[in-house]
Amino acid sequence: MNIALVAHDNKKDLMVQFCTAYCGILAQHTLCATSTTGQIISDATGLSVHRFLAFAHGGGQQIAARIAYNEIDMVLCFDDPHSKTPNEDVAYISRLCDQNNIPFAGNLATAEMLVLGLARGDLDWRDIMYPKSNPFTT
């Protein structure tokens, strides 16, 4: 499965803690993230993470494009609900996930449920319905 990881600046530590806790499960899948988030996760966990541009410089749009082309199987997005200005790219990513039946976690509790379901095989239907090669290899 191809999993996109997105974290607001105030939630990057939480994303690192999450990825550390579920490193064994996440290591079995292809991970992608925006630049800084991907680097922090990779440095802290040793996980291989394909890095897009920084979120504010087009990384969110790159992830959205991959979702639109059905190259992402799950999105784990830890956004800051206390941010003064809601992020339009995060809202767009969420809508794209809804339109394309891609599981989207907007908080820690939902992310845990999705990752545990992933480990059980609850999302294997995506590989059957949408077979794909790894779009993140060079």
N, CA and C atoms as a LAMMPS dump frame, in Angstrom:
ITEM: TIMESTEP
0
ITEM: NUMBER OF ATOMS
414
ITEM: BOX BOUNDS ff ff ff
-5.0000000000000000e+02 5.0000000000000000e+02
-5.0000000000000000e+02 5.0000000000000000e+02
-5.0000000000000000e+02 5.0000000000000000e+02
ITEM: ATOMS id mol type element x y z
1 1 1 N 0.837 -1.181 0
2 1 2 C 0 0 0
3 1 3 C 0.888 1.252 0
4 2 1 N 0.413 2.285 -0.659
5 2 2 C 1.094 3.572 -0.685
6 2 3 C 0.4 4.496 0.306
7 3 1 N 1.139 4.95 1.296
8 3 2 C 0.579 5.745 2.387
9 3 3 C 1.207 7.129 2.387
10 4 1 N 0.349 8.162 2.344
11 4 2 C 0.818 9.546 2.413
12 4 3 C 0.726 10.031 3.857
13 5 1 N 1.787 10.669 4.319
14 5 2 C 1.86 11.211 5.679
15 5 3 C 1.971 12.727 5.591
16 6 1 N 1.037 13.425 6.237
17 6 2 C 1.016 14.886 6.218
18 6 3 C 0.873 15.36 7.655
19 7 1 N 1.694 16.332 8.05
20 7 2 C 1.602 16.845 9.424
21 7 3 C 1.858 18.348 9.452
22 8 1 N 0.956 19.061 10.091
23 8 2 C 1.118 20.494 10.35
24 8 3 C 2.36 20.673 11.229
25 9 1 N 2.973 21.825 11.18
26 9 2 C 4.17 22.069 11.984
27 9 3 C 3.959 21.717 13.453
28 10 1 N 2.793 22.053 14
29 10 2 C 2.515 21.772 15.416
30 10 3 C 2.222 20.305 15.691
31 11 1 N 2.121 19.49 14.64
32 11 2 C 1.781 18.068 14.801
33 11 3 C 2.883 17.129 14.313
34 12 1 N 4.026 17.688 13.936
35 12 2 C 5.108 16.845 13.428
36 12 3 C 5.626 15.886 14.5
37 13 1 N 5.754 16.355 15.744
38 13 2 C 6.203 15.466 16.819
39 13 3 C 5.225 14.321 17.028
40 14 1 N 3.939 14.615 16.96
41 14 2 C 2.928 13.573 17.098
42 14 3 C 3.037 12.569 15.961
43 15 1 N 3.281 13.04 14.741
44 15 2 C 3.439 12.135 13.603
45 15 3 C 4.664 11.244 13.788
46 16 1 N 5.748 11.804 14.293
47 16 2 C 6.956 11.006 14.547
48 16 3 C 6.669 9.946 15.617
49 17 1 N 5.985 10.329 16.677
50 17 2 C 5.626 9.365 17.726
51 17 3 C 4.737 8.265 17.168
52 18 1 N 3.789 8.633 16.334
53 18 2 C 2.893 7.653 15.714
54 18 3 C 3.687 6.69 14.843
55 19 1 N 4.544 7.237 13.986
56 19 2 C 5.333 6.385 13.084
57 19 3 C 6.306 5.502 13.856
58 20 1 N 6.816 5.989 14.962
59 20 2 C 7.691 5.177 15.811
60 20 3 C 6.9 4.028 16.417
61 21 1 N 5.708 4.317 16.914
62 21 2 C 4.88 3.288 17.54
63 21 3 C 4.459 2.213 16.545
64 22 1 N 4.199 2.597 15.318
65 22 2 C 3.701 1.653 14.305
66 22 3 C 4.732 1.391 13.206
67 23 1 N 5.992 1.54 13.548
68 23 2 C 7.087 1.372 12.597
69 23 3 C 7.055 -0.012 11.934
70 24 1 N 6.771 -1.042 12.715
71 24 2 C 6.74 -2.401 12.183
72 24 3 C 5.701 -2.582 11.088
73 25 1 N 4.561 -1.949 11.249
74 25 2 C 3.503 -2.028 10.236
75 25 3 C 3.841 -1.138 9.049
76 26 1 N 4.231 0.09 9.323
77 26 2 C 4.496 1.051 8.255
78 26 3 C 5.667 0.626 7.377
79 27 1 N 6.632 -0.071 7.944
80 27 2 C 7.809 -0.499 7.182
81 27 3 C 7.452 -1.478 6.061
82 28 1 N 6.301 -2.089 6.144
83 28 2 C 5.867 -3.058 5.131
84 28 3 C 5.191 -2.384 3.935
85 29 1 N 5.115 -1.062 3.976
86 29 2 C 4.399 -0.324 2.946
87 29 3 C 5.27 0.795 2.392
88 30 1 N 4.808 1.422 1.326
89 30 2 C 5.527 2.528 0.712
90 30 3 C 4.987 3.822 1.294
91 31 1 N 5.875 4.607 1.872
92 31 2 C 5.486 5.851 2.528
93 31 3 C 5.931 7.044 1.701
94 32 1 N 5.094 8.082 1.699
95 32 2 C 5.474 9.345 1.086
96 32 3 C 5.008 10.456 2.012
97 33 1 N 5.656 11.587 1.908
98 33 2 C 5.324 12.726 2.768
99 33 3 C 5.855 13.987 2.122
100 34 1 N 5.446 15.109 2.665
101 34 2 C 6.034 16.361 2.231
102 34 3 C 7.46 16.422 2.787
103 35 1 N 8.234 17.337 2.298
104 35 2 C 9.67 17.38 2.524
105 35 3 C 10.104 17.288 3.992
106 36 1 N 9.714 18.259 4.787
107 36 2 C 10.169 18.305 6.181
108 36 3 C 9.611 17.145 6.986
109 37 1 N 8.322 16.879 6.819
110 37 2 C 7.7 15.77 7.548
111 37 3 C 8.402 14.458 7.206
112 38 1 N 8.643 14.227 5.94
113 38 2 C 9.319 12.999 5.516
114 38 3 C 10.713 12.868 6.097
115 39 1 N 11.455 13.967 6.102
116 39 2 C 12.814 13.944 6.643
117 39 3 C 12.815 13.65 8.137
118 40 1 N 11.935 14.307 8.865
119 40 2 C 11.865 14.101 10.319
120 40 3 C 11.489 12.657 10.634
121 41 1 N 10.511 12.115 9.923
122 41 2 C 10.086 10.727 10.16
123 41 3 C 11.218 9.77 9.84
124 42 1 N 11.848 9.971 8.711
125 42 2 C 12.945 9.094 8.303
126 42 3 C 14.1 9.136 9.296
127 43 1 N 14.473 10.329 9.725
128 43 2 C 15.571 10.471 10.688
129 43 3 C 15.247 9.809 12.02
130 44 1 N 14.004 9.948 12.475
131 44 2 C 13.627 9.431 13.795
132 44 3 C 13.372 7.928 13.811
133 45 1 N 12.905 7.385 12.68
134 45 2 C 12.471 5.982 12.68
135 45 3 C 13.311 5.063 11.808
136 46 1 N 14.035 5.641 10.869
137 46 2 C 14.767 4.817 9.909
138 46 3 C 13.887 4.319 8.771
139 47 1 N 12.616 4.713 8.756
140 47 2 C 11.721 4.318 7.676
141 47 3 C 12.113 5.017 6.384
142 48 1 N 11.935 4.335 5.28
143 48 2 C 12.164 4.93 3.976
144 48 3 C 10.92 5.727 3.596
145 49 1 N 11.104 7.011 3.317
146 49 2 C 9.977 7.892 3.002
147 49 3 C 10.301 8.668 1.731
148 50 1 N 9.479 8.494 0.699
149 50 2 C 9.615 9.307 -0.515
150 50 3 C 9.169 10.719 -0.159
151 51 1 N 10.002 11.704 -0.475
152 51 2 C 9.701 13.082 -0.079
153 51 3 C 9.306 13.923 -1.28
154 52 1 N 8.169 14.602 -1.138
155 52 2 C 7.721 15.581 -2.114
156 52 3 C 8.24 16.949 -1.699
157 53 1 N 7.805 17.987 -2.383
158 53 2 C 8.152 19.353 -2.008
159 53 3 C 7.56 19.685 -0.64
160 54 1 N 8.004 20.789 -0.061
161 54 2 C 7.4 21.272 1.178
162 54 3 C 5.923 21.53 0.915
163 55 1 N 5.09 21.328 1.934
164 55 2 C 3.651 21.442 1.77
165 55 3 C 3.269 22.8 1.185
166 56 1 N 3.835 23.856 1.73
167 56 2 C 3.49 25.215 1.283
168 56 3 C 4.026 25.538 -0.11
169 57 1 N 4.949 24.726 -0.598
170 57 2 C 5.556 24.991 -1.908
171 57 3 C 5.153 23.963 -2.959
172 58 1 N 3.992 23.364 -2.774
173 58 2 C 3.481 22.448 -3.788
174 58 3 C 3.418 20.993 -3.378
175 59 1 N 3.971 20.647 -2.224
176 59 2 C 3.944 19.252 -1.788
177 59 3 C 2.533 18.725 -1.558
178 60 1 N 1.672 19.58 -1.01
179 60 2 C 0.282 19.182 -0.823
180 60 3 C -0.403 18.926 -2.155
181 61 1 N -0.075 19.737 -3.139
182 61 2 C -0.638 19.559 -4.477
183 61 3 C -0.095 18.297 -5.137
184 62 1 N 1.175 17.977 -4.888
185 62 2 C 1.742 16.745 -5.435
186 62 3 C 1.029 15.522 -4.854
187 63 1 N 0.779 15.545 -3.554
188 63 2 C 0.054 14.434 -2.924
189 63 3 C -1.369 14.364 -3.477
190 64 1 N -2.011 15.522 -3.62
191 64 2 C -3.368 15.557 -4.169
192 64 3 C -3.407 14.951 -5.576
193 65 1 N -2.415 15.255 -6.392
194 65 2 C -2.369 14.7 -7.746
195 65 3 C -2.235 13.183 -7.707
196 66 1 N -1.406 12.67 -6.794
197 66 2 C -1.254 11.213 -6.666
198 66 3 C -2.561 10.567 -6.221
199 67 1 N -3.304 11.251 -5.364
200 67 2 C -4.607 10.743 -4.932
201 67 3 C -5.561 10.714 -6.127
202 68 1 N -5.579 11.796 -6.898
203 68 2 C -6.475 11.886 -8.051
204 68 3 C -6.193 10.778 -9.065
205 69 1 N -4.932 10.365 -9.188
206 69 2 C -4.563 9.286 -10.103
207 69 3 C -4.584 7.912 -9.425
208 70 1 N -5.144 7.865 -8.222
209 70 2 C -5.315 6.622 -7.475
210 70 3 C -3.984 5.919 -7.196
211 71 1 N -2.952 6.687 -6.925
212 71 2 C -1.642 6.139 -6.603
213 71 3 C -1.385 6.131 -5.106
214 72 1 N -2.319 6.638 -4.322
215 72 2 C -2.214 6.64 -2.865
216 72 3 C -3.352 5.771 -2.338
217 73 1 N -3.051 4.923 -1.356
218 73 2 C -4.056 4.019 -0.793
219 73 3 C -4.581 4.472 0.561
220 74 1 N -3.861 5.37 1.223
221 74 2 C -4.275 5.84 2.537
222 74 3 C -3.565 7.155 2.825
223 75 1 N -4.272 8.06 3.503
224 75 2 C -3.677 9.333 3.9
225 75 3 C -3.825 9.486 5.406
226 76 1 N -2.697 9.73 6.06
227 76 2 C -2.69 10.022 7.493
228 76 3 C -2.29 11.486 7.626
229 77 1 N -3.221 12.301 8.046
230 77 2 C -3.016 13.754 8.05
231 77 3 C -3.28 14.301 9.439
232 78 1 N -2.234 14.762 10.102
233 78 2 C -2.372 15.369 11.421
234 78 3 C -2.307 16.881 11.236
235 79 1 N -3.467 17.478 11.088
236 79 2 C -3.57 18.922 10.916
237 79 3 C -3.825 19.556 12.278
238 80 1 N -3.545 20.83 12.397
239 80 2 C -3.762 21.538 13.652
240 80 3 C -5.129 22.21 13.627
241 81 1 N -6.096 21.689 14.402
242 81 2 C -7.43 22.29 14.385
243 81 3 C -7.465 23.684 15.015
244 82 1 N -6.411 24.049 15.727
245 82 2 C -6.349 25.364 16.369
246 82 3 C -5.673 26.414 15.498
247 83 1 N -5.259 26.026 14.303
248 83 2 C -4.623 26.966 13.394
249 83 3 C -5.604 28.07 13.027
250 84 1 N -5.12 29.292 12.961
251 84 2 C -5.992 30.441 12.687
252 84 3 C -6.587 30.38 11.285
253 85 1 N -5.819 29.856 10.345
254 85 2 C -6.322 29.772 8.977
255 85 3 C -6.349 28.306 8.543
256 86 1 N -7.521 27.805 8.195
257 86 2 C -7.588 26.419 7.743
258 86 3 C -6.824 26.244 6.435
259 87 1 N -6.181 25.114 6.288
260 87 2 C -5.379 24.861 5.106
261 87 3 C -6.271 24.322 3.99
262 88 1 N -6.33 25.054 2.885
263 88 2 C -7.186 24.659 1.764
264 88 3 C -6.7 23.372 1.104
265 89 1 N -5.369 23.143 1.055
266 89 2 C -4.85 21.926 0.451
267 89 3 C -5.267 20.696 1.254
268 90 1 N -5.284 20.8 2.582
269 90 2 C -5.715 19.672 3.417
270 90 3 C -7.187 19.376 3.156
271 91 1 N -8.004 20.401 3.065
272 91 2 C -9.428 20.206 2.763
273 91 3 C -9.597 19.57 1.387
274 92 1 N -8.8 19.991 0.435
275 92 2 C -8.863 19.425 -0.916
276 92 3 C -8.444 17.959 -0.899
277 93 1 N -7.378 17.63 -0.182
278 93 2 C -6.929 16.249 -0.072
279 93 3 C -8.021 15.384 0.553
280 94 1 N -8.65 15.884 1.582
281 94 2 C -9.738 15.151 2.23
282 94 3 C -10.887 14.89 1.253
283 95 1 N -11.267 15.897 0.485
284 95 2 C -12.347 15.728 -0.508
285 95 3 C -11.952 14.723 -1.577
286 96 1 N -10.714 14.795 -2.049
287 96 2 C -10.253 13.835 -3.06
288 96 3 C -10.302 12.411 -2.523
289 97 1 N -9.927 12.24 -1.264
290 97 2 C -9.992 10.907 -0.658
291 97 3 C -11.431 10.413 -0.619
292 98 1 N -12.356 11.284 -0.271
293 98 2 C -13.774 10.912 -0.273
294 98 3 C -14.231 10.511 -1.672
295 99 1 N -13.848 11.29 -2.663
296 99 2 C -14.269 11.016 -4.038
297 99 3 C -13.701 9.711 -4.579
298 100 1 N -12.51 9.325 -4.109
299 100 2 C -11.818 8.158 -4.655
300 100 3 C -11.796 6.954 -3.706
301 101 1 N -12.601 6.999 -2.662
302 101 2 C -12.662 5.894 -1.685
303 101 3 C -11.299 5.546 -1.115
304 102 1 N -10.566 6.573 -0.738
305 102 2 C -9.253 6.383 -0.125
306 102 3 C -9.377 6.707 1.353
307 103 1 N -9.017 5.764 2.228
308 103 2 C -9.114 6.025 3.666
309 103 3 C -8.282 7.238 4.066
310 104 1 N -8.905 8.13 4.841
311 104 2 C -8.273 9.378 5.278
312 104 3 C -8.422 9.484 6.79
313 105 1 N -7.294 9.653 7.482
314 105 2 C -7.323 9.876 8.925
315 105 3 C -6.933 11.315 9.186
316 106 1 N -7.797 12.041 9.849
317 106 2 C -7.524 13.431 10.17
318 106 3 C -7.075 13.64 11.597
319 107 1 N -6.958 12.549 12.361
320 107 2 C -6.516 12.668 13.75
321 107 3 C -5.865 11.359 14.187
322 108 1 N -5.264 11.381 15.355
323 108 2 C -4.523 10.234 15.866
324 108 3 C -5.395 8.999 16.035
325 109 1 N -6.581 9.157 16.591
326 109 2 C -7.451 8 16.847
327 109 3 C -7.825 7.286 15.55
328 110 1 N -8.183 8.047 14.533
329 110 2 C -8.544 7.447 13.249
330 110 3 C -7.321 6.818 12.588
331 111 1 N -6.176 7.463 12.692
332 111 2 C -4.947 6.913 12.115
333 111 3 C -4.616 5.561 12.742
334 112 1 N -4.778 5.453 14.06
335 112 2 C -4.513 4.17 14.719
336 112 3 C -5.451 3.091 14.202
337 113 1 N -6.719 3.416 14.046
338 113 2 C -7.678 2.432 13.541
339 113 3 C -7.321 1.985 12.13
340 114 1 N -6.932 2.932 11.28
341 114 2 C -6.576 2.572 9.91
342 114 3 C -5.317 1.711 9.854
343 115 1 N -4.309 2.072 10.625
344 115 2 C -3.058 1.309 10.586
345 115 3 C -3.256 -0.093 11.165
346 116 1 N -4.031 -0.208 12.216
347 116 2 C -4.311 -1.536 12.769
348 116 3 C -5.152 -2.36 11.789
349 117 1 N -6.087 -1.718 11.111
350 117 2 C -6.849 -2.407 10.072
351 117 3 C -5.959 -2.821 8.914
352 118 1 N -5.011 -1.981 8.576
353 118 2 C -4.042 -2.294 7.529
354 118 3 C -3.26 -3.557 7.89
355 119 1 N -2.844 -3.654 9.14
356 119 2 C -2.085 -4.819 9.6
357 119 3 C -2.931 -6.091 9.548
358 120 1 N -4.226 -5.963 9.789
359 120 2 C -5.134 -7.12 9.748
360 120 3 C -5.497 -7.524 8.331
361 121 1 N -5.23 -6.663 7.37
362 121 2 C -5.597 -6.952 5.985
363 121 3 C -6.933 -6.366 5.574
364 122 1 N -7.495 -5.509 6.404
365 122 2 C -8.807 -4.931 6.108
366 122 3 C -8.817 -4.053 4.858
367 123 1 N -7.659 -3.6 4.42
368 123 2 C -7.594 -2.72 3.253
369 123 3 C -7.02 -3.405 2.02
370 124 1 N -6.866 -4.718 2.082
371 124 2 C -6.316 -5.451 0.939
372 124 3 C -7.183 -5.32 -0.308
373 125 1 N -8.459 -4.977 -0.15
374 125 2 C -9.343 -4.786 -1.289
375 125 3 C -8.813 -3.722 -2.24
376 126 1 N -8.051 -2.749 -1.724
377 126 2 C -7.521 -1.707 -2.6
378 126 3 C -6.534 -2.284 -3.604
379 127 1 N -5.733 -3.273 -3.179
380 127 2 C -4.78 -3.89 -4.113
381 127 3 C -5.501 -4.702 -5.179
382 128 1 N -6.646 -5.262 -4.828
383 128 2 C -7.41 -6.053 -5.791
384 128 3 C -8.116 -5.139 -6.79
385 129 1 N -8.746 -4.093 -6.279
386 129 2 C -9.496 -3.194 -7.15
387 129 3 C -8.604 -2.245 -7.945
388 130 1 N -7.491 -1.855 -7.351
389 130 2 C -6.628 -0.853 -7.978
390 130 3 C -5.182 -1.334 -8.012
391 131 1 N -4.893 -2.397 -8.76
392 131 2 C -3.505 -2.873 -8.812
393 131 3 C -2.609 -1.791 -9.41
394 132 1 N -1.43 -1.675 -8.841
395 132 2 C -0.519 -0.643 -9.327
396 132 3 C 0.916 -1.033 -9.018
397 133 1 N 1.803 -0.446 -9.781
398 133 2 C 3.213 -0.576 -9.453
399 133 3 C 3.542 0.56 -8.498
400 134 1 N 4.737 0.54 -7.941
401 134 2 C 5.139 1.584 -6.997
402 134 3 C 5.46 2.865 -7.757
403 135 1 N 4.624 3.913 -7.614
404 135 2 C 4.879 5.148 -8.357
405 135 3 C 5.997 5.991 -7.778
406 136 1 N 6.576 5.566 -6.657
407 136 2 C 7.572 6.381 -5.97
408 136 3 C 8.99 5.871 -6.173
409 137 1 N 9.169 4.921 -7.085
410 137 2 C 10.525 4.464 -7.386
411 137 3 C 11.046 5.242 -8.574
412 138 1 N 12.348 5.363 -8.617
413 138 2 C 12.93 6.132 -9.731
414 138 3 C 13.511 5.231 -10.763
